[in-house]
Amino acid sequence: MKESRPGDAFRPGDLLNNTYRIEALLGRGGTSEVYRARSEISGRVVALKALRSEFSGNEDFLLLMTREEEMREIRHEAVVRYYDNQRTPEGTVYLVMDYVEGPDLEHCLRDGGVSAEDLLVIGARVAEGLQAAHSKNIVHRDLSPDNIILRNCKPEEAVIIDFGIAKDTNPGAATIVGNEFAGKYAYAAPEQLSGRTDARSDIYSLGALLLASFRGRPPNAGSNPMEVLQKKGEPLDTEGVPEPLKSLIERMSHPDPAQRFQTAAEVVAAIRGGAAPAAPAMDDRTVIVPAKSAAAKSPGTGAAEAAKAAGKTPPKAKKSSLPLVLVLLVLLAVGGGAGVYFSGILGPSLPVADPYVFSVTKAEDGVPEASGFAPTEEVQRALSQEIARQSGTAELSLAQGSIGDGWGGDVALLLSTLATLDEWSLSVNGMAFTATGTTEDAAKEESVTALLSTDLPGGMSGTVDITRTTRLLDAATLQPVIDQIADCGPLVQQSAPPEGYAETDRIVVSGRLADNGSRVRLFDALRAAAGDREVVIDAEILNPALCLIETRLPSAPSGGFDIAFGFGDSADPNPSGRYFVGENPVIDVKIPAEVTDGFLYVSVLDVSGHVFHLLPNQSRPDNSVGSLRGGQAGIVPVRVAYGLAEAQGTSNLAFTVDASSLGKSKVIVLYSKAPLFATLREISEPAADYAQALADLVTSGTAAVATLDSRILTTAQP
């Protein structure tokens, strides 16, 4: 347990929403704090994850909390159970989840590790939890020992926690060179370093954390960006790990996702069956030469020779679908075995080139064009194939010159790294190079610069000048993305610059959405299209029933009809419009002073999907403004929902909030010069029926809505 601090969101003894009593602070993170609390209603112990006050108004962090809340759909004993997000009157947002009692694997790791037998039990249990999450298309992305808790200290009761800590939907290169994943990328899969994540990435992380838990220390992920890329392309060191845990970890953590278990279900089956299934055979698209293979021992051995040694067809030139890190390592292996390129090995048959040059230029929206020299046929072929994978052309002549053994591998690394940029050029002279390029992606700019600003593995060094460009983003290109997700009327971009969004501009979308899921989808879609620009979804969240009516309501201006909320048991107003279970809402509609004739229609669109007609209805059929005024001038309040005591013995409508239909309802006030409907509508009817009736008004043209006013009424548990 942690000691409380003055800046903490909650303190022991605090009572939240009349339900949860804070008992202790469990831990602090960069954006949130976790507390143990107890429900004073049921006595159940829960964990509360509270978003720190400085982040409670930040849309990005609120969306992450929403994502984590959606984990409640996953029902499995190996996955922590989530409930819902709540907000205190002071504005602190917190997430309610199960409280899991027990140590985490990080604690066990620091204490010297866990036995192989227990890790097999933990591995099967966690894989079952991942299988449940993956079936809902949810990938953890950051599985590590501190996210696995052993409930009651039992391996067979391992529980996965914290599905909401991903800092960005695109983990990209910044996760290597930045500090955001400090200490975490020891468990990240190689493809995550280039922004690609799927279920197999979680399987890699599970294998890495099992290895760490056995050894009592994390895997060695390198101390700088170059080492990280190299280490992630190599198998994890499982020396000394007993079988079958050793083979299991090796299959789970293979650098190539295609060579791992493809699903968590396969992991479970392998452990339950006592042995890991055989790895799938590699196809002819990729040859990854292990560090101790024959290719690494013999000078002059490249990708084609490695493939022949393995009995496979040499790789064909085609556009690579591998993530950046794997392409880098393939080419390093190809070039690294090229041997010594100066006199004494190649003999006098090759001409001497002085200077020994190699250059490539790739224009924006163009393809790379390479020319220059290569020291061996293997290096010539490897470099030409890399250029061909990028749909370019290469004219390389064989020659010897003053270059080191690692020249081919270093040039291959330069090509693969620069290929991620929008436009670039590379000029090599002997063992020195000059690399320039541009990109719109800040992470790529940072990553490529960091990778190439140190001496390369083969001894080459040079200068790097990567600049970031900014393009204006046309608002018109975003609107189709927005329209595709709009499910509650039109969504609009607020103050969209006519010339387009600059990189520092904020994209703000307003309107209405049916639920938080739509909000998350819209946010994710815009973030994918907006690059580094800030995205804000300033939309009112309703519900599907309200949205059905919203899309059918006639277009009409506000008439100035004020809707006031109060309480049936007191004279106090309720300006928030928020009511809890058991409370008795009172609703008054104030007729503006200038409105002296016409007809008034007041309805409540309930969260359950029904419409309740407060005025007119069978017990109160007269809705003419003249009658409602009763001879009074000025602003006249008309009560349409009464207090229970006030309605006793009358036909007036009164209601209390019950727990069967909590959420947002909408009070709608329609004003017209003539009656809208030929007959009285039932007091209650399905929202779909009323929506159709409103649509018929518009199409028939028999009556028109002059003005429309509305206000949200929210019901919730105390």
Residue pairs with C-beta under 8 A, 6 or more apart in sequence:
1 24
1 25
1 26
2 24
2 25
2 26
2 27
2 28
3 25
4 11
4 12
4 25
8 25
8 33
9 33
9 35
9 50
9 51
9 52
9 53
9 92
9 94
10 16
10 22
10 25
10 33
10 35
10 48
10 50
10 92
11 22
12 22
12 23
12 24
12 25
13 21
13 22
14 21
14 22
15 21
15 22
15 40
16 22
16 37
16 48
16 86
16 88
16 94
17 86
17 88
17 717
17 718
18 40
18 718
19 39
19 40
19 41
19 717
19 718
20 37
20 38
20 39
20 40
20 46
20 48
20 96
21 37
21 38
21 39
21 40
22 35
22 36
22 37
22 48
23 35
23 36
23 37
23 38
23 45
24 35
24 36
25 33
25 34
25 35
26 34
26 35
26 36
26 47
27 33
27 34
28 34
29 165
31 51
31 52
31 55
31 61
32 49
32 50
32 51
32 52
32 55
33 49
33 50
33 52
34 47
34 48
34 49
34 50
35 47
35 48
35 50
36 45
36 46
36 47
36 48
36 99
37 45
37 46
37 47
37 48
38 44
38 45
38 46
39 45
39 46
45 99
46 83
46 96
46 97
46 98
46 99
47 96
47 97
47 98
47 99
47 100
48 94
48 95
48 96
48 97
49 65
49 68
49 94
49 95
49 97
49 164
50 92
50 93
50 94
50 95
51 61
51 62
51 65
51 92
51 93
51 94
53 91
53 92
55 61
56 62
56 91
56 92
56 93
57 91
59 523
59 535
59 536
59 537
62 93
63 519
63 520
63 523
63 537
64 164
64 166
65 85
65 93
65 95
65 164
66 85
66 516
66 519
66 520
67 163
67 164
67 520
68 82
68 95
68 163
68 164
69 82
69 83
69 84
69 85
69 95
69 516
70 82
70 517
70 520
71 79
71 80
71 82
71 133
71 138
71 163
71 164
72 81
72 82
72 83
72 84
73 136
74 82
74 132
74 133
74 136
74 138
75 81
75 132
76 128
76 129
76 132
76 133
77 129
77 157
77 159
78 125
78 126
78 128
78 129
78 132
78 158
78 159
78 160
79 129
79 132
79 133
79 159
79 160
80 97
80 98
80 100
80 159
80 160
80 161
80 162
81 97
81 98
82 95
82 96
82 97
82 98
83 95
83 96
83 97
84 95
84 96
85 93
85 94
85 95
85 96
86 93
86 94
86 96
87 93
87 94
88 94
95 164
100 149
100 151
100 159
100 161
101 151
101 152
102 149
102 150
102 151
102 152
102 153
102 154
102 157
102 159
103 149
103 150
103 153
104 145
104 146
104 147
104 148
104 149
104 150
105 114
105 122
105 145
105 146
105 148
105 149
105 150
105 158
105 209
105 213
106 144
106 145
106 146
108 114
108 145
108 150
108 213
109 145
109 212
109 213
109 216
109 217
109 218
110 216
111 216
112 216
113 213
113 214
113 215
113 216
114 122
114 155
114 213
114 214
115 214
116 214
116 241
116 242
116 245
118 155
119 155
119 210
119 213
119 214
119 245
120 244
120 245
120 248
120 271
121 155
121 156
121 158
122 148
122 150
122 155
122 158
122 210
122 213
123 206
123 210
123 248
123 267
123 271
124 267
124 268
124 271
124 272
125 155
125 156
125 157
125 158
126 143
126 148
126 158
126 160
126 206
127 203
127 206
127 264
127 265
127 267
127 268
127 271
128 264
128 268
129 158
129 159
129 160
130 140
130 143
130 160
130 199
130 202
130 203
130 206
130 264
130 267
131 263
131 264
131 265
131 268
133 139
133 140
133 160
133 163
133 202
134 199
134 202
134 263
134 264
138 163
139 197
139 198
139 199
139 201
139 202
140 147
140 160
140 163
140 202
140 205
141 166
141 171
141 192
141 197
141 201
141 202
142 162
142 165
142 166
142 181
142 184
142 187
142 188
142 205
143 160
143 187
143 202
143 205
143 206
143 209
144 184
144 186
144 187
144 205
144 209
145 209
145 212
145 213
147 160
147 161
147 162
148 158
148 159
148 160
148 161
148 209
149 158
149 159
149 161
150 157
150 158
150 159
151 157
151 158
151 159
167 180
167 181
168 174
168 180
169 524
169 527
169 528
170 195
170 443
171 181
171 188
171 192
171 193
171 195
171 197
172 194
172 195
172 441
172 443
172 444
172 447
173 193
173 194
173 195
173 443
173 444
173 446
173 447
173 448
174 180
174 442
174 443
174 446
174 447
175 181
175 185
175 188
175 192
175 193
176 185
176 193
176 225
176 228
176 229
176 447
176 450
177 225
177 446
177 447
177 450
178 446
181 188
183 218
185 192
185 193
185 221
185 228
186 208
186 212
186 218
186 219
186 220
186 221
187 205
187 208
187 209
187 212
187 218
187 219
188 201
188 204
188 205
188 232
189 197
189 200
189 201
189 204
189 205
189 232
189 257
190 204
190 232
190 233
190 255
190 323
190 325
190 326
191 197
191 201
191 257
191 323
191 325
191 326
192 201
193 228
193 229
193 232
193 323
193 324
193 325
194 323
194 324
194 325
195 323
196 323
198 257
199 262
199 263
199 264
200 257
200 260
200 261
200 262
201 257
202 264
203 252
203 260
203 261
203 263
203 264
203 267
204 252
204 253
204 254
204 257
204 260
206 252
206 267
207 236
207 248
207 249
207 250
207 251
207 252
207 253
208 219
208 236
208 249
208 253
210 245
210 248
210 249
210 252
211 219
211 236
211 238
211 241
211 249
211 253
212 218
212 219
214 241
214 245
219 236
219 237
220 231
220 237
221 227
221 228
221 231
221 232
222 228
222 229
222 230
222 231
224 454
225 447
225 450
225 451
226 451
226 454
226 456
226 457
229 325
229 328
229 329
229 451
230 329
230 332
230 457
232 255
232 325
233 255
233 288
233 325
233 326
233 328
233 329
233 332
234 255
234 291
234 329
235 250
235 253
235 254
235 255
235 290
236 249
236 250
236 253
238 246
238 249
238 250
241 249
244 271
244 274
244 275
244 276
247 275
247 276
248 267
248 270
248 271
248 276
250 276
251 259
251 260
251 261
251 270
251 276
251 277
251 279
252 260
252 261
252 267
253 260
254 260
254 279
255 288
255 326
255 329
256 282
256 286
256 288
256 326
258 280
258 282
259 279
259 280
259 282
261 267
261 270
261 276
261 277
266 277
269 277
270 276
270 277
282 288
282 312
284 307
284 312
284 313
284 314
284 315
284 316
285 315
285 316
285 318
285 321
286 315
286 322
286 326
286 330
287 303
287 306
287 307
287 310
287 312
287 315
287 330
287 333
288 326
288 329
288 330
288 333
289 295
289 296
289 303
289 306
289 330
289 333
289 334
289 337
290 296
293 306
293 309
294 301
294 306
294 309
295 301
295 302
295 305
295 306
295 309
295 333
295 337
296 333
296 336
296 337
298 337
299 337
299 338
299 339
299 340
299 345
300 337
300 338
300 339
300 376
300 378
301 309
301 337
301 378
302 334
302 335
302 337
302 338
302 376
302 378
302 379
302 381
302 382
303 314
303 315
303 330
303 333
303 334
303 378
303 381
303 382
303 385
304 314
304 315
304 378
304 381
305 378
306 333
306 334
307 313
307 314
307 315
308 314
315 385
317 384
317 385
317 388
317 389
318 388
318 389
319 389
319 390
319 391
320 327
320 389
322 330
324 416
324 417
324 419
324 420
327 389
327 416
328 412
328 413
328 416
328 417
331 382
331 386
331 409
331 412
331 413
331 415
331 416
332 409
332 412
332 413
332 457
333 409
334 378
334 379
334 382
334 408
334 409
334 412
335 379
335 382
335 383
335 406
335 407
335 408
335 409
335 410
335 411
335 412
335 413
335 458
336 406
336 408
336 409
336 457
336 458
337 378
338 375
338 376
338 378
338 379
338 405
338 407
338 408
338 409
339 345
339 376
339 405
340 405
341 375
341 376
341 400
341 401
341 403
341 404
341 405
341 407
341 408
342 400
342 401
342 402
342 403
343 400
346 375
346 376
346 400
350 375
350 398
350 399
350 400
351 399
351 400
352 399
352 400
352 401
353 373
353 397
353 399
353 400
353 401
354 401
354 402
355 401
355 429
355 430
356 373
356 399
356 401
356 402
356 403
356 429
356 430
357 372
357 373
357 427
357 428
357 429
358 370
358 371
358 372
358 373
358 374
358 383
358 396
358 411
358 426
358 427
358 428
359 370
359 371
359 372
359 425
359 426
359 427
359 428
360 368
360 369
360 370
360 387
360 392
360 415
360 418
360 425
360 426
361 368
361 369
361 424
361 425
361 426
362 368
362 369
362 390
362 392
362 418
362 419
362 421
362 423
362 424
362 425
363 423
364 422
364 423
364 438
366 423
367 390
367 391
367 392
367 393
368 387
368 390
368 392
368 393
368 415
368 419
369 392
369 393
369 394
370 383
370 384
370 387
370 392
370 393
370 394
370 395
370 396
371 394
371 395
371 396
372 396
372 397
372 428
373 396
373 397
373 398
373 399
373 401
374 380
374 383
374 396
374 397
374 398
374 399
374 408
375 398
375 399
375 400
375 401
375 403
375 407
375 408
376 398
376 408
377 398
378 408
379 407
379 408
379 411
380 396
380 398
382 408
382 412
383 394
383 396
383 408
383 411
383 412
383 415
384 394
384 396
386 412
386 415
386 416
387 393
387 394
387 415
388 394
390 415
390 419
401 430
402 430
402 431
403 430
403 431
404 431
404 458
404 459
404 460
405 458
405 459
406 456
406 457
406 458
406 459
406 460
407 431
407 458
407 460
408 458
409 456
409 457
409 458
410 433
410 456
410 457
410 458
410 459
410 460
411 428
411 460
413 456
413 457
414 426
414 428
414 433
414 435
414 452
414 456
414 460
415 426
417 448
417 451
417 452
418 424
418 426
418 435
418 437
418 448
420 439
420 444
420 448
421 437
421 438
421 439
421 444
421 448
421 466
422 437
422 438
422 439
422 440
422 469
423 437
423 438
424 435
424 436
424 437
424 438
425 435
425 436
425 437
426 433
426 434
426 435
427 433
427 434
427 435
428 460
428 462
431 459
431 460
431 461
432 460
432 461
432 462
433 460
433 461
433 462
433 463
434 462
434 463
434 465
435 452
435 462
435 463
435 464
435 465
435 466
436 464
436 465
436 466
437 448
437 465
437 466
437 467
438 466
438 467
438 468
438 469
439 445
439 448
439 466
439 468
439 469
440 468
440 469
440 470
440 471
440 531
441 468
441 531
441 532
442 468
442 532
445 466
445 467
445 468
448 464
448 466
449 464
449 466
452 462
452 464
453 464
455 461
470 502
470 503
472 499
472 500
472 501
472 502
473 500
473 501
473 529
473 530
473 531
473 533
474 500
475 493
475 496
475 497
475 498
475 500
475 501
477 529
478 493
478 507
478 526
478 529
478 530
479 493
481 525
481 526
481 529
482 491
482 493
482 509
482 522
482 525
482 526
483 490
483 491
484 525
485 491
485 518
485 521
485 522
485 525
486 511
486 513
487 513
487 514
487 518
487 544
487 547
488 511
488 512
488 513
488 514
488 518
488 542
488 546
488 547
488 550
488 551
489 511
489 512
489 547
489 550
489 551
490 511
491 509
491 510
491 511
491 512
491 513
491 522
491 539
492 509
492 510
492 511
493 507
493 508
493 509
494 508
494 509
494 510
494 538
495 508
496 507
497 505
501 507
501 530
501 533
503 531
503 532
503 533
504 533
505 533
505 534
506 533
506 534
506 535
506 536
507 526
507 530
507 533
507 534
507 535
507 536
508 536
508 538
509 522
509 526
509 535
509 536
509 537
509 538
509 539
510 538
510 539
511 539
511 540
512 539
512 540
512 541
512 542
512 547
512 550
513 519
513 522
513 537
513 539
513 540
513 541
513 542
513 547
514 541
514 542
514 543
514 544
514 546
514 547
515 541
515 543
515 544
516 541
519 537
519 539
519 541
522 537
522 539
523 535
523 537
526 535
526 537
527 535
540 712
541 664
542 550
542 664
542 666
542 712
543 607
543 663
543 664
544 609
545 605
545 606
545 607
545 608
545 609
545 610
545 687
546 605
546 607
546 664
546 665
546 666
546 687
548 687
548 688
548 691
549 605
549 611
549 666
549 668
549 687
549 690
549 691
549 694
551 691
552 691
552 692
552 694
552 695
553 668
553 694
553 708
554 694
554 697
554 698
554 704
554 705
554 708
556 670
556 705
556 706
556 707
556 708
557 707
557 708
558 707
558 708
558 709
559 592
559 595
559 669
559 671
559 706
559 707
559 708
559 709
560 592
560 595
560 707
560 709
561 589
561 590
561 591
561 592
561 595
561 600
561 669
561 671
561 707
561 709
562 589
562 590
562 709
563 587
563 588
563 589
563 590
563 667
563 669
563 709
563 710
563 711
564 573
564 587
564 588
564 589
564 590
564 637
565 573
565 574
565 575
565 577
565 585
565 586
565 587
565 711
565 713
566 572
566 573
566 574
566 585
566 586
566 587
566 588
567 574
567 583
567 584
567 585
567 586
567 643
568 583
568 584
568 585
568 586
568 642
568 643
568 644
568 645
568 646
568 654
569 584
569 643
569 644
569 645
574 585
576 714
577 711
577 712
577 713
577 714
578 714
578 715
578 716
579 585
579 657
579 713
579 714
579 715
579 716
580 657
580 715
580 716
580 717
580 718
581 657
581 658
581 659
581 662
581 715
581 716
581 717
581 718
582 656
582 657
582 718
583 656
583 657
584 643
584 644
584 654
584 655
584 656
584 657
585 641
585 655
585 657
585 713
586 639
586 641
586 642
586 643
587 602
587 614
587 639
587 640
587 641
587 667
587 713
588 637
588 638
588 639
588 640
589 600
589 602
589 615
589 637
589 638
589 640
589 669
590 635
590 636
590 637
590 638
591 600
591 625
591 628
591 629
591 635
591 636
591 637
591 638
592 635
593 633
593 634
593 635
595 625
595 671
596 625
596 626
596 629
597 624
597 625
597 626
597 673
598 624
598 625
598 671
598 672
598 673
598 674
598 706
599 623
599 624
599 625
599 671
599 672
599 673
599 674
599 675
599 676
600 615
600 623
600 624
600 625
600 628
600 638
600 669
600 670
600 671
601 613
601 615
601 616
601 623
601 668
601 669
601 670
601 671
601 672
601 676
602 613
602 614
602 615
602 640
602 667
602 668
602 669
602 670
603 611
603 612
603 613
603 614
603 667
603 668
603 670
603 690
604 611
604 612
604 614
604 641
604 665
604 666
604 667
604 668
604 713
605 611
605 665
605 666
605 667
605 668
605 687
606 612
606 661
606 665
606 687
607 661
607 662
607 663
607 664
607 665
607 715
608 660
608 661
609 686
609 687
609 688
610 684
610 685
610 686
610 687
611 684
611 685
611 686
611 687
611 689
611 690
612 653
612 683
612 684
613 681
613 682
613 683
613 684
613 685
614 640
614 641
614 653
615 623
615 638
615 640
616 622
616 623
616 680
617 653
617 680
617 681
617 682
617 683
618 680
618 682
618 683
619 651
619 652
619 653
619 683
620 651
620 652
620 653
621 680
622 628
628 636
628 638
629 636
630 636
639 652
640 653
641 653
641 654
641 655
642 650
642 652
642 653
642 654
643 654
644 654
644 656
646 652
646 654
647 653
647 654
653 683
657 715
659 717
661 715
662 715
662 716
662 717
663 714
663 715
663 716
664 712
664 713
664 714
665 712
665 713
665 714
665 715
666 710
666 711
666 712
666 713
667 710
667 711
667 712
667 713
668 708
668 709
668 710
669 708
669 709
669 710
670 676
670 705
670 707
670 708
671 705
671 706
671 707
671 708
671 709
672 703
672 704
672 705
672 706
673 704
673 706
674 703
674 704
675 703
676 697
676 703
676 705
677 693
677 703
681 690
681 693
697 703
697 704
697 705
